[in-house]
Amino acid sequence: TRFRNVTGVQTCALPISNRFQNVPRFVVPRDCSRITAFIDVGDHLLWFAVVAWNQTFGGCVLDYGPYPDQTRTHFHSSAPSPALGDMPEVQGQPADFAITRGLAALTARILGRDYTQEETGAALAVERCLIDANYGPRTDAVYSFVRRYTGRGNVLPSHGKFYGASSLPMSQYQRRDGELPGPGWILKPGSGQRGRHVVFDTNHWKTFLSERLQTPIGSPRGCLTLYQPESGAGHWMIAEHCNAEYPVAVEARGRDRIVQEWKNRPGRDNHLFDCLVGATVAASMAGVRWSPGGTDEPAKRKRVKLSELYAQKNGGR
């Protein structure tokens, strides 16, 4: 299938460094009631984001960052200090061992804690966490960790896939036995050593997230914000990660569809952007929905006549 660039490169700089609510880190805004998380896996670091969601599919980032904690507030992933392999308990051990120990410590930190809701004081926990299993050298380690996980929350491996304008849309794939499809994702039952996991359309969800990050604060259409940073601090690193990619509108000839295909800016880290995308997918899997009017649209119930109920009860007579 031939395809063409429709509108050219759209810089779409996401202005999120000062996009915050008046709530401190770990505190859930009063309009949010669902929490999800995502962990991005690499050889040297794990990256994570924890996000609270409301009924408009907007919300607030409660926490994010690298693991292990770094000695600097701003750095590139190629030069961490310390790295996963620098932890005393994993020195001299295989890389998979360091990944597993890191995932155990990080999930205990972000899934094991309660997040306090603003004003009500209610204790909320992460209900669903996805862990990146796309990084080939560490895929088996992620599946092995999830298989043995016994902590709080629903934890699943995930695979983000690029579905471009020339690709068959995920919604048109033939559903196989045991699969559960959703908007831009499919929960697969797995087989053998690879258990249940989710596959999601990265272009679809990056576009959706970027819209949430550009929706004006206070809009009923669902906007995403961040917690109030400490005095003198900012959200500069996550802002840089979120601007490490840009969308290009591409039309596939012979198909009546235009897709925002996301491209990487060379030499830029995008890990925290990936974490926000993954947490958004987790929210969709947990049942959070978006509608143009800004509120969840309840499913329409079919009206049933009493005569139909009587016929069903009596075998159609």
KOLPA-539663 format. One record per residue (C-alpha): residue in three letters; x, y, z. Coordinates in steps of 0.2 Angstrom, whole numbers, padded with zeros to 4 digits, always signed. Each point is the difference from the previous one (the first is absolute). Layout:
AlaXYZ/...
// end
This chain:
Thr+0000+0000+0000/Arg+0007+0017-0005/Phe-0002+0014+0013/Arg+0004+0018+0001/Asn+0003+0014+0013/Val-0015+0010+0001/Thr+0004+0015+0011/Gly+0019-0001+0002/Val+0009-0001+0016/Gln-0011+0007+0015/Thr+0012+0006+0013/Cys-0014-0002+0013/Ala+0011+0006+0015/Leu-0009-0006+0015/Pro+0001+0014+0013/Ile-0001-0010+0016/Ser+0014+0006+0011/Asn-0011+0013+0009/Arg-0016-0010-0003/Phe-0004-0005+0018/Gln-0014+0000+0013/Asn+0001+0007+0017/Val+0002-0018+0008/Pro+0017-0007+0006/Arg+0008-0015-0006/Phe-0009-0017+0004/Val-0017+0010+0004/Val-0015-0005-0011/Pro-0011+0015-0006/Arg-0017-0001+0007/Asp-0008-0003-0017/Cys+0011-0016-0003/Ser-0004-0017+0006/Arg+0010-0012-0011/Ile+0019-0002+0000/Thr+0011-0010-0013/Ala+0018-0001-0003/Phe+0013-0005-0013/Ile+0018-0006+0002/Asp+0013+0002-0015/Val+0014-0013+0000/Gly+0018+0003-0005/Asp+0017-0008+0004/His+0006+0014+0011/Leu-0016+0008+0007/Leu-0019-0003+0003/Trp-0012+0015-0004/Phe-0017+0002+0007/Ala-0015+0011+0001/Val-0016-0001+0012/Val-0015+0009-0006/Ala-0017+0004+0008/Trp-0015+0001-0012/Asn-0017+0008+0001/Gln-0017-0004-0010/Thr+0005+0011-0014/Phe+0016-0010-0004/Gly+0010+0014+0007/Gly+0010+0001+0016/Cys+0016+0003+0009/Val+0018-0008+0000/Leu+0003-0005+0018/Asp+0018-0006-0002/Tyr+0013-0004-0013/Gly+0019-0002-0002/Pro+0014-0013-0002/Tyr+0005-0014+0011/Pro+0012-0001+0009/Asp-0002+0018+0006/Gln+0013+0011-0008/Thr+0013+0012+0008/Arg-0006+0013-0013/Thr-0017+0008-0004/His+0004+0001-0019/Phe+0011-0013-0010/His+0000-0011-0015/Ser-0004-0018+0001/Ser+0017-0005-0008/Ala+0009+0007+0016/Pro-0010-0005+0015/Ser+0007+0001+0018/Pro-0003-0012+0007/Ala-0006-0014-0013/Leu-0009-0016+0004/Gly+0016-0009+0000/Asp+0008+0011+0013/Met-0012-0006+0014/Pro+0010-0009+0013/Glu-0012-0015+0000/Val+0002-0003-0019/Gln+0019+0004-0003/Gly+0008-0015-0010/Gln-0017-0008-0004/Pro-0008-0002-0018/Ala-0010+0015-0007/Asp-0016-0009+0002/Phe+0003-0002+0018/Ala+0002+0019+0002/Ile-0016+0003-0010/Thr-0010-0012+0011/Arg+0006+0007+0016/Gly-0003+0018-0007/Leu-0018-0005-0005/Ala-0003-0007+0017/Ala+0006+0015+0009/Leu-0009+0012-0011/Thr-0017-0009+0000/Ala+0001+0000+0019/Arg+0003+0018+0000/Ile-0014+0006-0012/Leu-0013-0014+0002/Gly+0003-0003+0018/Arg-0004+0017+0006/Asp-0017+0009+0003/Tyr-0003+0017-0009/Thr-0010+0012+0010/Gln-0015+0009-0009/Glu-0001+0018+0002/Glu-0013+0007+0013/Thr-0008-0018+0003/Gly+0016-0008+0007/Ala-0005-0016-0009/Ala+0014-0012-0003/Leu+0002-0006-0018/Ala+0011-0012-0008/Val+0007-0004-0017/Glu-0013-0012-0008/Arg+0009-0005-0016/Cys+0019+0001-0005/Leu+0007-0004-0017/Ile+0018-0005-0002/Asp+0009+0003-0016/Ala+0005-0017-0007/Asn+0006+0006-0017/Tyr+0018+0001+0003/Gly+0006-0017-0007/Pro+0015-0004+0011/Arg-0011+0003+0016/Thr-0017-0007-0006/Asp+0002-0017+0008/Ala+0005+0009+0017/Val-0016+0010-0001/Tyr-0011-0014-0003/Ser+0008-0010+0014/Phe-0002+0014+0012/Val-0018+0002-0004/Arg-0003-0018+0001/Arg+0006+0000+0018/Tyr-0007+0016+0006/Thr-0011-0001+0015/Gly-0002+0018+0005/Arg-0014+0013-0001/Gly-0008+0005-0016/Asn-0002-0009-0017/Val+0017-0001-0009/Leu+0002-0005-0018/Pro+0014+0000-0013/Ser-0003+0012-0015/His+0006+0002-0018/Gly-0002+0016-0009/Lys-0001-0002-0018/Phe+0001+0012-0015/Tyr-0016+0000-0010/Gly+0003+0012-0014/Ala-0011+0007-0014/Ser+0004-0014-0011/Ser-0003-0013+0013/Leu-0016-0010+0003/Pro-0009+0010+0014/Met+0000-0010+0017/Ser-0019+0001+0000/Gln-0001-0010-0016/Tyr+0011-0015+0006/Gln-0009-0016+0001/Arg-0003-0004+0018/Arg+0007-0016+0006/Asp-0007-0011+0014/Gly+0004+0006+0018/Glu+0004+0018-0006/Leu-0009+0015+0007/Pro+0001+0016-0012/Gly-0001+0018+0006/Pro+0002+0017-0008/Gly+0018-0001-0007/Trp+0005-0016+0010/Ile-0003-0018+0001/Leu+0002-0011+0016/Lys+0008-0017-0006/Pro-0002-0016+0010/Gly+0018-0005-0003/Ser+0008-0018-0002/Gly+0014-0010+0007/Gln+0012+0011+0011/Arg-0008+0016-0007/Gly-0015+0003+0010/Arg-0014+0013-0002/His+0006+0017-0007/Val-0007+0015-0009/Val+0005+0006-0018/Phe-0004+0018-0003/Asp+0001+0013-0015/Thr+0013+0012+0005/Asn-0005+0013-0013/His-0018+0000+0006/Trp+0004+0002+0018/Lys+0014+0013-0003/Thr-0012+0011-0009/Phe-0013-0003+0013/Leu+0012+0005+0014/Ser+0007+0015-0009/Glu-0018+0007-0002/Arg-0003-0002+0019/Leu+0016+0009+0003/Gln-0005+0014-0011/Thr-0018+0002+0006/Pro-0003+0016+0010/Ile+0001-0003+0019/Gly-0018-0001+0006/Ser-0008-0005-0016/Pro-0013-0013+0001/Arg+0008-0009-0015/Gly+0013-0009+0011/Cys+0017+0008+0004/Leu+0015-0007+0008/Thr+0011+0010+0012/Leu+0014-0004+0012/Tyr+0002+0002+0019/Gln+0006+0017+0007/Pro+0019-0001+0000/Glu+0010+0005+0016/Ser+0006+0018+0001/Gly+0013+0004-0013/Ala-0002-0016-0009/Gly-0009-0004-0016/His-0006-0014-0012/Trp+0014+0004-0013/Met+0006-0018-0003/Ile-0017-0008-0002/Ala-0004+0015-0012/Glu+0016-0004-0010/His-0005-0018-0001/Cys-0018+0004-0006/Asn+0008+0011-0014/Ala+0012-0013-0005/Glu-0012-0006-0013/Tyr-0011+0009-0013/Pro-0015-0005-0011/Val-0001+0000-0018/Ala-0018-0002-0008/Val+0001-0014-0014/Glu-0013-0005-0012/Ala+0000-0018-0007/Arg-0005+0001-0018/Gly-0014-0012-0004/Arg-0006+0001+0018/Asp-0011+0014+0007/Arg+0010+0003+0015/Ile+0013+0012+0007/Val+0012-0006+0014/Gln+0011+0011+0011/Glu+0016-0009-0001/Trp+0012+0004+0014/Lys+0018+0002-0003/Asn+0015+0002+0012/Arg+0012+0015+0000/Pro+0018-0007-0001/Gly+0009-0001+0017/Arg-0015+0004+0011/Asp-0006-0010+0014/Asn-0019-0004-0001/His-0002-0013+0015/Leu-0011+0011+0010/Phe-0011+0003-0015/Asp-0002-0018-0002/Cys-0004-0002+0018/Leu-0015+0012-0001/Val-0006-0009-0016/Gly+0001-0016+0008/Ala-0010+0006+0016/Thr-0013+0007-0012/Val-0002-0017-0008/Ala-0001-0008+0017/Ala-0014+0012+0004/Ser-0010-0005-0015/Met+0002-0018+0005/Ala-0007+0004+0017/Gly-0015+0007-0008/Val+0003+0019-0001/Arg-0008+0007-0016/Trp+0000+0016-0010/Ser-0014+0009-0009/Pro+0000+0016-0010/Gly-0012+0008+0012/Gly+0013-0003+0014/Thr-0010-0013+0010/Asp-0002-0018+0000/Glu-0014-0005-0011/Pro-0011-0014+0009/Ala-0004-0015-0011/Lys-0017+0001-0007/Arg-0012-0014+0007/Lys-0012-0008-0011/Arg-0018+0002+0005/Val-0008-0017+0002/Lys-0019-0003-0001/Leu-0008-0011+0013/Ser-0007-0011-0013/Glu+0018-0003-0006/Leu+0005-0005+0018/Tyr-0015-0011+0001/Ala+0004-0009-0017/Gln+0018-0003+0006/Lys-0006-0007+0016/Asn-0012-0012-0009/Gly+0011-0006-0014/Gly-0006+0013-0013/Arg-0018-0005+0002/
// end
